[in-house]
């Protein structure tokens, strides 16, 4: 096994990448950082330390409600940076931070938060840029003429 196959692109994980082909989202693309980015990890750690004892289990772990709330806050504040292709009532839905917060923290839109997590894992694995590069470099099939 070549050691280079284990190398991650930490600059892309930190800066974020566009990810498409997200299960259940059709043509939507999300601009996300990786979950392992320094911004996401440090924010999560800071927020975890601030969770009061009444929102923790006896062993110190977070109660489920607190864990979900913390995760969605991290998705909003450190992971999701933009989107393309989302609509509301058939009209394009422009990205802005408050709209993103609304959808990421609303339990009725859990599928959207799950899609953001999925996309950020793609960035962590380094497969978003690889796929886009392959698509750009692919040869258009000839018409056979």
N, C-alpha and C positions, 0 to 999 in steps of 0.2 A: 504494500500500500504506500502510495506516495504521500509524504507528510503534508504537501500543499493542499490535499483534499480536505484536511482538517482546519485549514485557515479560514477565519471569518473576516469580513470586511467591517471592522469596527467603526470606520468613519461613516460608512453607509448606515450602519445600525444607529449611530448617534444623530446623523443628519436627517435620516428618514428617506424613504423611497416610495414611489407610486407602486401600488399592488393592484392588479386586476384579476379577473377570473376567480372571484371570491364566491364560494358556494352560496347559492341563494340570493345573490345580489345582481345577477344579470350583467349589464355593461358598466356597473358602478366601479370606480377605482378609488382607492383610499390612499392618502399620503400619510404614512405612519413611520414612527421610530420603532425599533425593536424593543421588546420587553426587557432585554438585557442591556439597554443603553444606560449610560451613567445617569442621565437625567431621570429616567424611570426608576432605576434602582434606588437612587438617593431620595427621591420624593417618596417612594413607598416606605422606605425605612423611617424617614422623618414622620410620616403620617402614622405608621404603626406604633412608634414610640409615644405618640400623643394620644392614643386611644385609652380612655379611662378604664379603670378596673371593672366597673359595672358592665362594660361591653366585652369583657374577657371571660373565658372559661376558667375553671379552677387551676388548670395547668398553665395559664397565661396566654394561651392561644386566643385568637379573636373569635367572638361569637359569629355565627353565620351572617347575620344582618350587618354587623360591623365590617366583616371581611368583604362582602359584596359592595357595600358603600365605598370602602377604601379603594377597591379595585376600579370601580367606575370613575372615581375621582382621579386616579392615576391615569386611566385611559384618556380622560378629558384634558388634564393638565400637562401630560408629558408624552402621550403616545400619538393621538390623532391630530394631525397637522392640517389636513384638508381633504376634500372629496371632489369627485367629478361624477356626474350622471345621476345624482339623487334628485328626485322630484317630490313635490307635495301638491296634491290635487292636479296632477298633470303638468305643473309648471316647474321649471328648474329651481332647485333649492340651493341657493348660494351658501358656501361655507362661511360660518362665523362662529366664534368661540361660544357664545351663549346658546346658539341653536345646537351646537355639538353637545354642550353640557346637558341640555334638555333631553336629547335622545339617548345619551349615554347613561344618564342617571335615572331615567324612568324605567321601572321594572317591566312595563308593558312593551318596551323596545329592547328587551334583553337580546333578541336575535341580532340587533345592530351592534350592541356591545360585543357579542360573541364574534361577529364578523371582523371587528376591529382587532380583537385578540388574535384571531386566525391570521389576519394580514400582518400583524406585528411579528408573529412567529415565522412567517415567510421571510420577513426582513432579517430576523435573527439567524435563520438558516442560510441566508445569502442567496436564495433562489429567485428573488424578484428580478434583480438586474440580469441574472443569467438567462431567464426566460425571455425577457424583453430584448436582450442582445441577440438571442437566437432568432426571434421573430423578425428583427430588423435585418438580419443577415441571411434570412432564408431566401431561396431563389423562387421567384414567382413561376408557377408551372406554365409551361408553354401550351399554346392552343393545339399543338400537334401538327401545325402547318409547316 
